[in-house]
Amino acid sequence: MMVPTMADMMAQGKQPEVLFWVGAAGSYDDRAKKISRAFVKILHQAKVDFAVLGTEESSTGDAAKRAGNEFLFQMQAMMNIEVLNGYEVKKIVTCDPHSFNTLKNEYPGLGGKYEVFHHTQFIQNLIKEGRLKIDDTTLKGKRVTFHDPCYLGRANDVYESPRELIKRLGVNLTEMKRNKSTALCCGAGGAQMFKDAEKGDKEINVLRTEDALETKPNIIATGCPYCNTMMTDGIKFKEKEAEVVVKDIAELIAEANKL
């Protein structure tokens, strides 16, 4: 699979249409890597001229900032901004809502001003521009429910792009009782994924998985690699692996288009 880097592009005197910010999970977590690969396949199908930073991409600093370490966040952010500005990056797309939120809302104050898209927004634009079509027969009739990532929904008011793409798959989209601005967190946000659970009688991801299972889905769709992990763990806890799968919207589109 061809994935050019910004260094490759610069060596050829080229500037890509968009930088794909892969993110920590999409780079290092084996499950999330599948999401990155699915999105790259979609970019190739739509003939998008893109590049990644490769080994020059570091953490956005999101987890450090949410955990209260502002100094570490600013160090990580400034390092990334220096690299991005050095390549004269103007447009960024990412599959990770945590990176999306940090790059879009917190980097401008430190000198990193870019047009930032979540991958569902970017794919929706490709469809509007006539550069991509989604086959609505492959998954036709499947029951799908969508879990809103906190840093995409409540933090940035992006609710419709994921739903519009799911509807184009020809599936039956059924909303959970708590959705959009009232959706329940999966339990990973705010760096909570990297610490022990708070005292209580139930893990948040199990409670959110119960919300999803009430819709009797075949598929729980997500738009965040961390949500994907939390909901997958919830499905395992409820012993529903044989009945329900958790997939990112990019994976569903890649599957529908047989990529």
C-alpha contacts under 8 A as a table, 3 or more apart, distances in Angstrom:
res1	aa1	res2	aa2	distance
3	V	40	V	7.74
3	V	51	A	6.51
3	V	52	V	7.16
4	P	8	D	6.25
4	P	9	M	7.15
4	P	50	F	7.31
4	P	51	A	4.96
4	P	52	V	6.40
5	T	8	D	5.11
5	T	9	M	6.40
5	T	51	A	4.89
5	T	52	V	4.70
5	T	53	L	5.40
5	T	54	G	6.02
6	M	9	M	4.94
6	M	10	M	6.04
6	M	15	Q	7.98
6	M	16	P	7.95
6	M	51	A	5.57
6	M	52	V	5.91
6	M	53	L	5.54
6	M	54	G	7.99
6	M	87	Y	7.21
7	A	10	M	5.09
7	A	11	A	6.12
7	A	53	L	7.47
8	D	11	A	5.17
8	D	12	Q	6.48
9	M	12	Q	5.16
9	M	13	G	6.20
9	M	14	K	4.96
9	M	15	Q	6.28
9	M	16	P	7.25
9	M	51	A	7.61
10	M	13	G	4.84
10	M	14	K	5.62
10	M	15	Q	6.97
10	M	87	Y	7.74
11	A	14	K	7.61
16	P	19	L	7.00
16	P	49	D	5.31
16	P	50	F	5.05
16	P	51	A	6.28
17	E	48	V	7.12
17	E	49	D	5.27
17	E	50	F	5.72
17	E	91	K	7.33
18	V	49	D	6.87
18	V	50	F	5.04
18	V	51	A	6.85
18	V	89	V	7.78
18	V	90	K	7.51
18	V	91	K	5.10
18	V	92	I	5.56
18	V	93	V	6.88
19	L	50	F	5.68
19	L	51	A	5.20
19	L	52	V	5.68
19	L	53	L	7.76
19	L	89	V	7.08
19	L	91	K	6.26
19	L	92	I	4.74
19	L	93	V	6.23
20	F	50	F	6.63
20	F	51	A	6.01
20	F	52	V	5.17
20	F	53	L	7.93
20	F	92	I	5.95
20	F	93	V	5.05
20	F	94	T	5.81
21	W	52	V	6.35
21	W	53	L	7.41
21	W	57	E	7.76
21	W	92	I	6.52
21	W	93	V	5.99
21	W	94	T	4.93
21	W	95	C	7.82
21	W	99	S	7.97
22	V	25	A	7.89
22	V	26	G	5.41
22	V	27	S	6.07
22	V	36	S	6.81
22	V	52	V	7.32
22	V	94	T	6.05
22	V	95	C	7.00
22	V	96	D	7.64
23	G	26	G	5.31
23	G	27	S	6.05
23	G	57	E	7.91
23	G	58	S	7.95
23	G	59	S	6.87
23	G	60	T	7.74
23	G	94	T	7.35
23	G	95	C	7.85
23	G	96	D	6.50
23	G	99	S	6.62
24	A	27	S	5.18
24	A	28	Y	6.05
24	A	29	D	7.73
24	A	58	S	7.68
24	A	59	S	6.13
25	A	28	Y	5.39
25	A	29	D	5.01
25	A	32	A	5.77
25	A	33	K	7.35
25	A	225	P	6.52
25	A	226	Y	7.48
26	G	29	D	6.15
26	G	32	A	4.74
26	G	33	K	4.76
26	G	34	K	7.86
26	G	35	I	6.95
26	G	36	S	5.66
26	G	95	C	7.88
26	G	96	D	7.83
26	G	225	P	7.12
27	S	32	A	7.48
27	S	33	K	5.99
27	S	36	S	7.79
28	Y	32	A	7.66
28	Y	33	K	6.89
29	D	32	A	5.24
29	D	33	K	6.01
30	D	33	K	5.17
30	D	34	K	7.01
31	R	34	K	5.66
31	R	35	I	7.38
31	R	229	T	7.91
32	A	35	I	5.15
32	A	36	S	6.61
32	A	225	P	5.51
33	K	36	S	5.01
33	K	37	R	6.20
34	K	37	R	5.05
34	K	38	A	6.13
34	K	251	E	7.74
35	I	38	A	5.09
35	I	39	F	6.26
35	I	95	C	7.79
35	I	225	P	7.58
35	I	248	D	6.51
35	I	250	A	6.50
35	I	251	E	6.02
36	S	39	F	5.23
36	S	40	V	6.23
36	S	95	C	7.29
37	R	40	V	5.08
37	R	41	K	6.25
38	A	41	K	5.15
38	A	42	I	6.45
38	A	250	A	5.81
38	A	251	E	5.30
38	A	254	A	5.76
38	A	259	L	7.86
39	F	42	I	5.03
39	F	43	L	6.25
39	F	95	C	7.94
39	F	119	H	7.85
39	F	250	A	5.47
39	F	251	E	7.29
39	F	254	A	7.57
40	V	43	L	4.96
40	V	44	H	6.18
41	K	44	H	5.09
41	K	45	Q	6.17
41	K	254	A	7.02
41	K	259	L	6.45
42	I	45	Q	5.02
42	I	46	A	6.19
42	I	250	A	7.70
42	I	253	I	7.84
42	I	254	A	6.47
42	I	259	L	7.66
43	L	46	A	5.20
43	L	47	K	6.05
43	L	48	V	5.19
43	L	49	D	7.93
43	L	50	F	7.77
44	H	47	K	4.83
44	H	48	V	6.06
45	Q	48	V	7.78
45	Q	132	L	7.33
46	A	126	L	7.27
46	A	131	R	5.30
46	A	132	L	5.29
47	K	131	R	7.69
53	L	56	E	5.18
53	L	57	E	5.17
54	G	57	E	5.76
55	T	58	S	7.69
56	E	83	V	7.47
57	E	80	N	6.98
58	S	76	Q	7.25
58	S	80	N	6.58
59	S	62	D	7.52
59	S	76	Q	6.63
60	T	73	F	7.54
60	T	76	Q	6.26
60	T	77	A	5.79
60	T	80	N	7.22
60	T	99	S	6.25
60	T	102	T	6.91
60	T	103	L	7.39
61	G	64	A	5.25
61	G	65	K	6.19
61	G	72	L	7.08
61	G	73	F	4.41
61	G	74	Q	7.32
61	G	76	Q	5.45
61	G	77	A	6.11
62	D	65	K	5.23
62	D	66	R	6.21
62	D	73	F	6.82
62	D	98	H	6.63
62	D	99	S	7.01
62	D	102	T	6.31
62	D	191	A	7.99
63	A	66	R	5.25
63	A	67	A	6.08
63	A	190	G	6.81
63	A	191	A	5.00
64	A	67	A	5.15
64	A	68	G	6.35
64	A	69	N	5.12
64	A	70	E	6.84
64	A	72	L	6.25
64	A	73	F	5.41
64	A	191	A	7.64
65	K	68	G	5.12
65	K	69	N	5.21
65	K	70	E	5.16
65	K	72	L	7.51
65	K	73	F	5.30
66	R	69	N	7.45
66	R	190	G	4.93
66	R	191	A	5.79
67	A	190	G	6.87
67	A	191	A	5.92
69	N	72	L	5.56
69	N	73	F	6.37
70	E	73	F	4.96
70	E	74	Q	6.14
71	F	74	Q	5.31
71	F	75	M	6.30
72	L	75	M	5.07
72	L	76	Q	6.20
73	F	76	Q	5.23
73	F	77	A	5.97
74	Q	77	A	4.95
74	Q	78	M	5.88
75	M	78	M	5.38
75	M	79	M	6.28
76	Q	79	M	5.25
76	Q	80	N	6.36
77	A	80	N	5.19
77	A	81	I	6.05
77	A	107	Y	6.88
77	A	110	L	7.77
78	M	81	I	5.00
78	M	82	E	6.09
78	M	110	L	7.02
79	M	82	E	5.30
79	M	83	V	6.57
80	N	83	V	5.16
80	N	84	L	6.10
81	I	84	L	5.01
81	I	85	N	5.82
81	I	107	Y	7.60
81	I	111	G	7.11
81	I	112	G	5.38
82	E	85	N	5.35
82	E	86	G	5.92
83	V	86	G	5.02
83	V	87	Y	6.49
84	L	87	Y	5.31
84	L	88	E	6.28
84	L	89	V	5.52
84	L	112	G	7.82
85	N	88	E	4.68
85	N	89	V	5.99
85	N	112	G	7.23
86	G	89	V	7.80
89	V	92	I	7.55
89	V	114	Y	7.24
90	K	113	K	7.76
90	K	114	Y	5.11
90	K	115	E	6.15
91	K	114	Y	5.68
91	K	115	E	4.69
91	K	116	V	5.94
91	K	117	F	7.92
92	I	114	Y	6.88
92	I	115	E	6.17
92	I	116	V	4.80
92	I	117	F	6.20
93	V	100	F	7.75
93	V	116	V	5.84
93	V	117	F	4.69
93	V	118	H	5.71
93	V	119	H	5.89
93	V	122	F	6.99
94	T	97	P	7.43
94	T	99	S	7.03
94	T	100	F	6.29
94	T	116	V	7.99
94	T	117	F	6.58
94	T	118	H	5.33
94	T	119	H	5.53
95	C	100	F	7.90
95	C	118	H	5.92
95	C	119	H	5.10
95	C	120	T	7.88
95	C	223	G	6.94
95	C	224	C	6.48
95	C	225	P	7.60
96	D	99	S	5.40
96	D	100	F	6.14
96	D	118	H	7.22
96	D	223	G	7.45
96	D	224	C	5.27
96	D	225	P	6.40
97	P	100	F	4.64
97	P	101	N	5.94
97	P	118	H	6.65
97	P	149	P	7.10
97	P	151	Y	5.31
97	P	152	L	5.32
97	P	223	G	7.56
97	P	224	C	6.01
98	H	101	N	5.29
98	H	102	T	6.27
98	H	151	Y	5.82
98	H	152	L	7.88
99	S	102	T	5.15
99	S	103	L	5.86
100	F	103	L	5.42
100	F	104	K	5.85
100	F	116	V	6.65
100	F	117	F	6.81
100	F	118	H	6.14
100	F	151	Y	7.87
100	F	152	L	7.77
101	N	104	K	5.23
101	N	105	N	5.70
101	N	106	E	7.39
101	N	151	Y	6.14
101	N	152	L	7.28
101	N	155	A	7.41
101	N	156	N	7.24
102	T	105	N	5.46
102	T	106	E	4.97
102	T	107	Y	6.39
103	L	106	E	5.96
103	L	107	Y	5.15
103	L	108	P	7.66
103	L	112	G	7.73
103	L	114	Y	7.70
103	L	116	V	7.01
104	K	107	Y	6.49
104	K	108	P	7.19
104	K	113	K	7.78
104	K	114	Y	7.03
104	K	115	E	7.29
104	K	116	V	5.63
105	N	108	P	6.53
106	E	109	G	6.07
106	E	110	L	7.41
107	Y	110	L	5.24
107	Y	111	G	6.44
107	Y	112	G	4.83
107	Y	113	K	6.66
108	P	111	G	5.11
108	P	112	G	4.57
108	P	113	K	4.62
108	P	114	Y	7.64
109	G	112	G	7.14
117	F	120	T	7.97
117	F	121	Q	6.00
117	F	122	F	5.96
118	H	121	Q	5.36
118	H	122	F	6.35
118	H	152	L	7.90
119	H	122	F	4.92
119	H	123	I	6.01
119	H	250	A	7.88
120	T	123	I	5.17
120	T	124	Q	6.08
120	T	161	S	5.73
120	T	162	P	5.57
120	T	165	L	7.35
120	T	223	G	7.57
120	T	249	I	7.53
120	T	250	A	7.72
121	Q	124	Q	5.10
121	Q	125	N	6.29
121	Q	161	S	5.55
121	Q	162	P	7.61
122	F	125	N	5.13
122	F	126	L	6.36
123	I	126	L	4.97
123	I	127	I	6.38
123	I	132	L	7.85
124	Q	127	I	5.16
124	Q	128	K	6.32
124	Q	161	S	6.60
124	Q	164	E	7.86
124	Q	165	L	6.86
125	N	128	K	4.96
125	N	129	E	6.10
126	L	129	E	5.13
126	L	130	G	6.31
126	L	131	R	5.17
126	L	132	L	5.60
127	I	130	G	5.09
127	I	131	R	5.77
127	I	132	L	4.83
127	I	133	K	6.06
128	K	131	R	7.62
129	E	132	L	7.84
130	G	133	K	7.36
134	I	168	R	6.58
134	I	169	L	6.54
134	I	253	I	6.61
134	I	256	A	6.85
134	I	257	N	6.24
135	D	138	T	6.59
135	D	168	R	7.93
135	D	169	L	6.55
135	D	256	A	5.55
135	D	257	N	5.49
136	D	139	L	6.70
136	D	140	K	6.15
136	D	168	R	6.17
136	D	169	L	4.44
136	D	170	G	4.55
136	D	171	V	7.79
136	D	256	A	6.96
137	T	140	K	4.92
137	T	169	L	7.32
137	T	170	G	6.44
137	T	256	A	7.41
138	T	169	L	7.86
138	T	255	E	7.69
138	T	256	A	5.07
138	T	257	N	7.68
139	L	142	K	5.85
139	L	169	L	6.45
139	L	170	G	6.55
139	L	171	V	6.21
139	L	256	A	6.31
140	K	169	L	6.81
140	K	170	G	4.69
140	K	171	V	4.94
140	K	172	N	7.93
141	G	170	G	6.69
141	G	171	V	4.92
141	G	172	N	6.00
142	K	171	V	5.02
142	K	172	N	5.98
142	K	217	P	7.84
142	K	218	N	6.17
142	K	219	I	7.42
143	R	171	V	6.15
143	R	172	N	4.86
143	R	173	L	6.20
143	R	174	T	7.05
143	R	216	K	7.44
143	R	217	P	4.87
143	R	218	N	5.18
143	R	219	I	6.42
144	V	171	V	6.64
144	V	172	N	5.91
144	V	173	L	4.88
144	V	174	T	6.11
144	V	217	P	5.27
144	V	218	N	6.07
144	V	219	I	4.84
144	V	220	I	5.82
144	V	221	A	6.69
145	T	173	L	5.59
145	T	174	T	5.08
145	T	175	E	5.66
145	T	176	M	6.79
145	T	212	A	6.68
145	T	215	T	7.04
145	T	217	P	6.21
145	T	219	I	6.63
145	T	220	I	5.16
145	T	221	A	6.07
146	F	163	R	7.60
146	F	173	L	7.65
146	F	174	T	7.75
146	F	175	E	6.74
146	F	176	M	7.60
146	F	220	I	5.87
146	F	221	A	4.75
146	F	222	T	5.99
147	H	176	M	7.96
147	H	179	N	7.38
147	H	183	A	7.57
147	H	212	A	7.78
147	H	220	I	7.13
147	H	221	A	6.38
147	H	222	T	5.51
147	H	223	G	7.86
147	H	227	C	7.97
148	D	152	L	7.21
148	D	153	G	6.00
148	D	159	Y	7.34
148	D	179	N	6.78
148	D	180	K	6.12
148	D	183	A	6.37
148	D	222	T	7.04
148	D	223	G	7.46
149	P	152	L	5.34
149	P	153	G	5.93
149	P	185	C	7.16
149	P	186	C	7.75
149	P	222	T	7.37
149	P	223	G	6.61
149	P	224	C	6.31
149	P	227	C	6.67
150	C	153	G	5.22
150	C	154	R	5.39
150	C	155	A	6.26
150	C	183	A	7.97
150	C	185	C	6.21
150	C	189	G	7.20
151	Y	154	R	6.30
151	Y	155	A	4.80
151	Y	156	N	6.47
151	Y	189	G	7.88
152	L	155	A	5.91
152	L	156	N	5.31
152	L	157	D	6.62
152	L	158	V	5.52
152	L	159	Y	7.49
153	G	156	N	5.49
153	G	157	D	4.70
153	G	158	V	4.85
153	G	159	Y	5.55
153	G	180	K	6.39
153	G	181	S	6.71
154	R	157	D	5.42
154	R	158	V	7.69
154	R	180	K	7.46
154	R	181	S	5.63
158	V	161	S	6.77
159	Y	162	P	6.59
159	Y	163	R	7.08
159	Y	180	K	6.16
160	E	163	R	5.10
160	E	164	E	5.93
161	S	164	E	5.22
161	S	165	L	6.38
162	P	165	L	5.32
162	P	166	I	6.29
162	P	223	G	7.34
162	P	249	I	7.27
163	R	166	I	5.04
163	R	167	K	6.17
164	E	167	K	5.23
164	E	168	R	6.44
165	L	168	R	5.12
165	L	169	L	6.80
165	L	249	I	7.66
166	I	169	L	5.36
166	I	170	G	7.61
166	I	171	V	7.06
166	I	173	L	7.16
166	I	249	I	7.17
167	K	170	G	5.84
167	K	171	V	6.25
167	K	172	N	7.42
167	K	173	L	6.74
168	R	171	V	7.68
169	L	252	L	7.99
169	L	253	I	7.27
169	L	256	A	7.06
174	T	215	T	6.44
174	T	217	P	7.96
175	E	178	R	7.92
175	E	179	N	6.66
175	E	215	T	7.25
176	M	179	N	5.78
176	M	211	D	6.04
176	M	212	A	5.91
176	M	214	E	7.46
176	M	215	T	6.37
177	K	211	D	6.96
178	R	182	T	5.32
178	R	183	A	4.52
178	R	184	L	6.42
178	R	211	D	7.50
179	N	182	T	5.27
179	N	183	A	4.05
179	N	184	L	7.45
180	K	183	A	5.26
184	L	208	R	6.40
185	C	188	A	7.48
185	C	189	G	7.26
185	C	204	I	7.39
185	C	205	N	7.78
185	C	208	R	7.29
186	C	189	G	7.44
186	C	204	I	6.14
186	C	205	N	4.82
186	C	208	R	6.04
186	C	227	C	5.85
186	C	230	M	6.13
186	C	231	M	6.94
187	G	192	Q	6.54
187	G	193	M	6.80
187	G	203	E	7.82
187	G	204	I	5.24
187	G	205	N	5.52
187	G	230	M	7.12
188	A	191	A	6.46
188	A	192	Q	5.04
188	A	193	M	4.22
188	A	194	F	7.90
188	A	226	Y	6.31
188	A	227	C	6.78
188	A	230	M	6.94
189	G	192	Q	5.63
189	G	193	M	6.71
190	G	193	M	7.83
191	A	194	F	5.81
191	A	195	K	7.43
192	Q	195	K	5.50
192	Q	196	D	7.78
192	Q	197	A	7.82
197	A	203	E	7.23
200	G	203	E	7.56
202	K	206	V	6.89
202	K	207	L	6.96
203	E	206	V	5.35
203	E	207	L	6.53
204	I	207	L	5.06
204	I	208	R	6.17
205	N	208	R	5.04
205	N	209	T	5.99
205	N	230	M	5.63
205	N	231	M	6.11
205	N	233	D	7.61
205	N	234	G	5.69
206	V	209	T	4.96
206	V	210	E	6.20
206	V	231	M	7.65
206	V	233	D	7.99
206	V	234	G	4.79
206	V	235	I	7.84
206	V	237	F	7.29
206	V	238	K	7.80
207	L	210	E	5.11
207	L	211	D	6.54
208	R	211	D	5.00
208	R	212	A	6.48
208	R	231	M	7.57
208	R	234	G	7.95
209	T	212	A	4.99
209	T	213	L	6.12
209	T	231	M	5.99
209	T	234	G	5.50
209	T	235	I	6.60
210	E	213	L	5.00
210	E	214	E	6.27
211	D	214	E	5.48
211	D	215	T	7.44
212	A	215	T	5.70
212	A	216	K	7.36
212	A	217	P	7.27
212	A	220	I	7.12
213	L	216	K	5.12
213	L	217	P	6.39
217	P	220	I	6.60
217	P	244	V	6.60
218	N	243	E	6.45
218	N	244	V	4.85
218	N	245	V	6.53
219	I	244	V	5.53
219	I	245	V	4.98
219	I	246	V	5.75
219	I	247	K	7.01
220	I	244	V	7.20
220	I	245	V	6.25
220	I	246	V	4.71
220	I	247	K	6.38
221	A	246	V	5.93
221	A	247	K	5.15
221	A	248	D	5.51
221	A	249	I	6.05
222	T	225	P	7.81
222	T	227	C	6.64
222	T	228	N	6.06
222	T	246	V	7.30
222	T	247	K	6.15
222	T	248	D	4.71
222	T	249	I	6.18
223	G	227	C	7.58
223	G	228	N	7.77
223	G	248	D	5.40
223	G	249	I	6.05
224	C	227	C	5.26
224	C	228	N	6.14
224	C	248	D	7.07
225	P	228	N	4.93
225	P	229	T	6.40
225	P	248	D	7.60
226	Y	229	T	5.18
226	Y	230	M	6.36
227	C	230	M	5.09
227	C	231	M	5.99
228	N	231	M	5.34
228	N	232	T	5.96
228	N	246	V	6.48
228	N	247	K	6.90
228	N	248	D	7.07
229	T	232	T	5.13
229	T	233	D	6.14
230	M	233	D	5.16
230	M	234	G	6.22
231	M	234	G	4.84
231	M	235	I	6.21
231	M	246	V	6.94
232	T	235	I	5.09
232	T	236	K	6.33
232	T	245	V	7.64
232	T	246	V	5.95
233	D	236	K	5.06
233	D	237	F	6.17
234	G	237	F	4.99
234	G	238	K	6.24
235	I	238	K	5.12
235	I	239	E	6.07
235	I	240	K	5.36
235	I	241	E	6.03
235	I	244	V	7.38
236	K	239	E	4.83
236	K	240	K	6.17
236	K	241	E	5.90
237	F	240	K	7.87
239	E	242	A	7.89
240	K	243	E	5.40
240	K	244	V	5.95
241	E	244	V	5.54
241	E	245	V	6.58
242	A	245	V	7.93
247	K	251	E	6.20
247	K	252	L	6.69
248	D	251	E	5.21
248	D	252	L	6.48
249	I	252	L	5.00
249	I	253	I	6.24
250	A	253	I	5.18
250	A	254	A	6.12
251	E	254	A	5.05
251	E	255	E	6.02
252	L	255	E	5.04
252	L	256	A	6.01
253	I	256	A	4.97
253	I	257	N	6.08
254	A	257	N	5.21
254	A	258	K	5.95
254	A	259	L	5.06
255	E	258	K	4.90
255	E	259	L	6.20
256	A	259	L	7.83
